[in-house]
Amino acid sequence: MQTKIDLKTGLTTAEVEQRIATGQKNTPPPSLTRSTQQILRDNTLTLFNLINLILGMLIVTTGSYRNLLFLGVATFNTIIGIVQELREKHKIDQLSLLAESPLTVIRQQQRQVIVQGDIVRDDILFLSRGDQVPADSRVRQTDGLEVDESQLTGEAKPINKTVDSKLLSGSFIVSGQALVQVTAVGQQSFVAKLAHAAKQEKKLTSVLLDTINRIIKVLTFIIVPLGVALFISAYWQRGHLNHAILGTAAATIGMIPEGLVLLTSVALAVSALTLGRRQVLVRTLPAIEALARVDVLCLDKTGTITSGALTMSDLLPVAPYTKTQLEQALAQTVNTLNEDNPTAAALQAALPQLATWQKVQTMPFSSARKWSGVTFAEQGSFIIGAPEYVLHQLTPAQQELIAQHTAKGERVLCLARSQARLTADLPAKIEFWGLILLRDEIRPTAVKTFNYFATQDIAIKVISGDNPATVANIAQRAGIADSTHFIDMHTQGETADFDQLIRDYTIFGRVSPTQKQQLIRAYQAAGHTVAMTGDGVNDVLALRQADCGVALASGSEAPKSVADFVLLDSNFDAMAHVLNEGRRVINNIEQVAALYLIKTIYSVVLGFVFIFLNQDYPFAPIQLTPIAALTVGIPSFFLAMAPNYQRITGYFMAKVMHTAVPAAALIVSYILFVHLLGGQLQLDHAQTSTLSVLLTGTVSFSALISITRPFNRWKSLLVGSLITAFILMFPLAGQFFSLISLFNWSLALIYLPLICASYPLFRGLQSLIEYFVIQRIHWR
């Protein structure tokens, strides 16, 4: 039996220390990043690293230690991956700590603010609307507490909690407030499993990484058998073990798109850090890519269109009540409820502080009920809420009055009284006292932000719990297209046709939390990629359903725990930066991926062809290093970080193959031509391999020039420097890379025409690929 702790005193410092010493301290929220051990393991223990290691051991047996240089490149790539991911982990963990909402605990007769990881068993916590329950607890004192346990039970309907009711970690407070005593922490609590349960239900995937990993999976089944076959053929036909090992190693190394996955991960990580500097917490890296593909953006009005601030513009009493009576009753009700939402703040700021009436009970606001109220000992029960939810019947004149003000963009609430005591259901008899008019403030940059999204072909939809006419007026003021097409979702029953609704309307008002989720699901079913923004408990289901969820840090803890992005300064304008970062990553990786796959494709084809030719493989491992570094590794790193904010058009594989296939085909053709001609002219292996390196680099630079266009100063400098380094390699480092001198007129007569023809031939093959493949088959 758990000891009941005094609610006013809470635990003493000695009691807290005793519980920490006995292991009764809570588990902090799970890290949003992988552990250091996982990062080291996943970057080191890879199939390709294993293949590289085996090839290195085989090359050692030949005594040709220069050809081990590729191991240095592979090691360098691995180290870069580890260092970059550890840096990313450190930065994101820091941002996550800043974004973590504090908790209020009673200790030593005082309220203290602590983090979730500092909770101990038997702590007295103060929880209110919007909080997520951090550890299993028992309610000790409550004021209208309602809890959403949908993550535990799947039931979205709020559950009323009374004194001694159990609260499970991972659930959300949707109404009221309470003092609770923690009953279980650490591994004995649900928190480890459910703190991010909503996130676990929606696993974001990266289209880029998935496509690249599919390519690598195919290569996994090709590399080993093809390498073995090439080795057996070379050794069987020519009987030279060292040449067979070096040729097989070169072919196998060329097949590996080393660094492509690393580059994609690094590009996403750099984007996450860039966004972090703009006060955007990226909770999952694939979310950056997902948002770049979004074509429907669903907004909750508050915090996105409006600043979240409200002002009370007027009070309209209903006869026989006067404005003074209405103001007095409203002030008593608002001050007694003492809620912390924007509506309550606006009313408290505008209404006088009066000697309070004697309270019997309160019914805090619930997004499901759309009203709150107080029962007083002598004055009866007063209710504040949306007129259509509070009043059983409105006269035509009252309906017209409400419509006039909502059409002006004002939020209309009503005050009503009943002699009955309040419960979760409204009393049968209610007296209408008057209307309360509030006005939202449009964010200063809202019009500019929405205009930008419109130019990017991203449709804006507003899904709000407020009156649809009010929301539509605000949306029109913010410049959102088709804002006149609005609907009151309160009028839609359980059999509503959501597919039809999303086709006909832009503004959805009086939307319940479940309906928000159903609207998002309908857009997804129609083939759209959907982002959702929100800051309240009622947005949790929709944020979890969306392809990309965005929460405001100024909102409740619940939406922040399920969102993919958290706007730390609650500035919605930062969404444009997120969109651009995602586009930059996708567009640039689509470009540079072709450079990696050129080498992979021609290596696979040449490996297969040279199984049947009675000649040594055209490259040694050392000769592939300058080609890989100067035409792939160095330029891809710089190009992947370049600004490139064009719209995402899809067809990733088609774009990659548009460059990779013609370049690889031309390289294979050049090398086979050189070997065929070399046999006729009796060129030795050193001469044919040097020509192969020269022509492979030339075609690779043709592909690099193609994907780098349009050129600017820094791109011209980059490509020019790399080409210069490649040319100088032959006279300055030719001996190290097993290359002979190119100052030979008999060789020049071969390579000069081929070099001059390389770019026109490459562009011609690109045109053929574009005509016969991309336009007709539309590979993805």
Buried (B, 14 or more C-beta within 10 A) or exposed (E): EEEEBEBEEBBEEEBBEEBEEEEBBBBBBEEBBBEEEEBBEEBEEBBBBEBBEBBBEBBEEBEBEBBBBBBEBBEEBBEBBBEBBBEBBEBBEEBBEEBBBEBBBBBBEEEBEBBBEBBBBBBBBBBBBBBBBBBBBBBBBBBBBBBBBBBBEEEBEBBBBEEEBEBBBBBBBBBBBBBBBBBBBBEBBBBBBBBBBBBEEBEBEBBBBEBBBEBBEEBEEBBBEBBEBBBEBBBEBBEEBBBBBBBBBBBBBBBBBBBBBBBBBBBBBBBBBBBBEBBBBBBBBBBBBBBBBBBBBBBBBBBBBBBBEBEBBEBBBBEEBEEEBBBBBBBBBBBBBEBEBBBBBBBBEBBEEEEEBEBBBBBBBBBBBBBBBBBBEEBBBBBBBBBBBBBEEBEEEBEEBBEEBBEBBBBBBBBBBBEEEBEEEBBEEBBBBBBBBBBBBBBEEBBEBBBBBBEBEBBBBBBBBBBBBBBBBBBBBBBBBBBEEBBBBBEBEEEBEBEEBBEEBBBBBBBBBBBBBBBBBBBBEEEBBBBBBBBBBBBBBBBBBBBBBBBBBBBBBBBBBBBBBBBBEBBBBBBBBBBBBBBBBBBBBBBBBBBBBBBBBBBBBBBBBBBEBEBBBBBBBBBBBBBBBBBBBBBBBBBBBBEBBEEBEEBBBBBBBBBBBBBBBBBBBBBBBBBEEBEEEEBEBEBBBBBBBBBBBBBBBBBBBBBBEEEEEEBEEBBEEBBEBBEEBBEEEBEEBBBBEBEEEEBEEBBEEBBEBBBEBBEEBBEEBBEEBBEEEEBE
